[in-house]
Structures are given as structure tokens and as C-alpha cells.
Amino acid sequence: MNMSRTRERLVVIGGDAAGMSAASQARRLKGPGELEIVAFERGHFTSYSACGIPYWVGGDVTDRDELIARTPEEHRARDIDLRLRTEVTELDPDGQRVRARDVESGEESWTSYDKLVIATGARPIRPDMPGVDAAGVHGVQTLDDGQALLDTLEGTRGRRAVVVGAGYIGVEMAEALIKRGYEVTVVNRGSEPMSTLDPDMGRLVHEAMEGLGITMVNDAEVTKILTGDDGTARAVVTQDGEFPADVVVLGIGVRPETALAKAAGLPLGPHGGLLTDRSMRVRGHEDIWSGGDCVEVLDLVSGQQRHIPLGTHANKHGQIIGTNVGGGYATFPGVVGTAVSKVCDLEIARTGLREKDAHRVGLRFEAVTIESTSRAGYYPNASPMTVKMLAEHRTGRLLGVQIVGREGAGKRVDIAAVALTAGMTVEQMTSLDLGYAPPFSPVWDPVLVAARKAAAKVRGSG
């Protein structure tokens, strides 16, 4: 501890979910007289829902501030020295200090710490190709990014949009742009949208997107973005064609924002994220913690490290870090990879492993797909639902579930997420005592129908 100060100093890098959750939890456990907290955020906003940006752009959320869970003023009222528009440019773990630069003035200074939290998040992937940094080309990761995109949409006369990538953000942004009256083309490198699903399930998403009027271009690699005389994006070029665009949105995915950590010699995993122990302490560094989109986490199903940037994980990481920094004890055991999204009224959900994930880690498995309904078939507004389930060969251990359907489909994945976390077999799942009434499900819930079919297939393979 720095003996020139009478109290410990916690420095937090990053003012969103993980960073400010850690700061807030540490403050709950230790008052200002015991712990000084300094937080650096290079943007204009704190504690906001990045997941809500597509719904703000599309108009479902009318006011940007509705996405902000806690304002800078609220954090400062709790004796957290929050410094906006201040970017940390260097870490010095040996000297226990960070160098930060005021974005507006350019002034730099060093700040010492006793404990450090790195919550730098993730950055949108921007392929190294001509035109990718042109005006009118947008990544969507922060509220500042969302505001910049809206400014472009409101300032352009044209109504043609190209979305590059068809993952969660790409699909959600495509729908948002359709709602704003744009003609939307999605250029996707994969064989079907939503690469987090197996292609047979992704096909269902493809059909729903086309039903919205979105043009899907699969198996297409973007090679460059053409610009007009004013330097603004005008078209997206692939190996097979050219797609005119008045605005381009990059929905290719994100990478951990760990350049600072790498330069400081902190340990990174195979996906470029920081490696931590179960307490979210950076491996090999007693006084440094990290959480959120900049870290890798343990996949409880495969036993391998993964990078899964989700707000649910970031908030949990922050709570755990803040508890440990504040003198308590908490751990983060890992994840099973649960996610849910939607295209119009089509709900898309997945948890655990896809077929290619299971192949990659050397697991033999049985796969089944069933068709069912969200409610009893005779009850009004029952809608179709497709459930795909993977079970380990011979043991029957549940490995993964994917669900695509209408209202009531998406959150059913939580049943499978709990079963995966508990290490259940598909045979054990068939006995789960789930809630039933005709307005909510058939007598056999679709997830249990899939489990029965998977259990029978496992028995047959044995």
C-alpha cells in the first residue's frame, strides 16, 4: 500500500457495466474514509445498456437516456471520483500507476493506485480494407457510437443501408434500419445468419429476415468500401458484387479491448482477452482485477476459455470484483454460453455447444431437432417452435440447445441453461417438473420433447 496516503485508492478503467458495478459494490462495503475510488471513462456516458442501442436506433426506445442505468452525477454523489472524457494511455503495474489523457485538452498525468480494475470492454471489429474508416461507416458498441450513427441517418438523404455481418448486432441493426424506412442489405461471410447457431437453425432466421424485406447475401466476403468525392461511403464491394449504400453498419462482432494490458505484459488468452482467476483477479497480479468484455471466461460445458461479451456477465464480474476489493469474498465459476435475440417476432436463443463446438473439443454427440408449439395446440395463438438439442454420446450429458420460434420461445432456453450448469443428462431432464397450463405450453414442454427424443437416441446409440 502507498504509505503517503492514509487510505487505499482503487482506480477503475472503464465506466460501463463491469467497471462501475465494481466501483459501486466496493463503495457499499467501504466508505470514503477507508477507500478512495477514481474511475476513468473516455466517453461521455456511464453505466448504460449497449445491448439496447439497436432498439434505440430503431425507435423502440425513444430517449437515449432511458438506456442509462446510473448517471455520472449519481456515481459522484456516492464519493466516486468519476472522470469522463479521460482515456488511460498506459499501465505501469510495477509502479502501481496509470497514465491518463484528457481527451479535450490533451493534458496527461499519472495516477497511483493500490488496487486496479481493468474494465476496458470490447471494440467493434473493423476489417483492414480500403474505405473502412470512411465517413458513414459505423461500428455500434457505445452510446457515442449509437449517437454518431443516428446523426448520419438523420443527415443523409439516401435510404440504402448495408450491414456487414449477421451476428446478434448485425441482425438487430438490420431490423432497426428497416424500421427507420431504409432498404437494407446484409452481407454475411457465413452460409446463414447467426453463426452462434448451427446452419440448419440459422436458415430459419434467414427466412424471417427476408420476410421483413431484408436482402440477405450469404457466403460473401467484403473486400472494400467505395467512397464518393466527399469521402463518404457509397457502396460495399464483395468478391462477387457491389451493393450501393448511404450508410454502412459493421456488425461483424467485437474483440477484447486489451491493447493497454498487452503493452503492460498482463496475461492474455487465445481470444485476446485478459485471463483471471475465479475471483476475477488478473493471473499473477495480486492488486489487479478485470471483468466485462475485455476478459475470457471458462466455458463450463467444453472446459475451455471463451470470449463472450454480454452485459449479464459484465455486471456479475463487477459485483464479484467489488466484493473482493471491498474486503469480502466472491467467485465467478464460468458460463454455459446462453444468449437470446429476436428478428421482428421471431425469437432466437441458444446455450451450450453447437455441433462444430462439440467437434472441435473432441466430443461425440447425438443431435435431435423437434417441432412443437408455444402453447397447447388447441389454445388460441399457439405458434410453432423448433428446438435442437445436443447430448453426449453414451453418457447422455446435455451439451447444447438452440431454439427458434415465436412468442414464448426464447426464454425457454433458460431451462437448458440451468440443466447445463447442473451437468444434467437428457434422461434426467425428461423428469423436470416444469409449469404447465394450456396458455403457456403443451403438456410436454418443447424442451422436454427434445430431451425425450435425445434420450431415446442416446439409448439407441449405446
Summary of the structure (lengths in Angstrom):
residues: 462
radius of gyration: 23.6
end to end distance: 59.9
largest distance: 74.1
contacts: 1662
relative contact order: 0.11
helix: 27%
strand: 30%
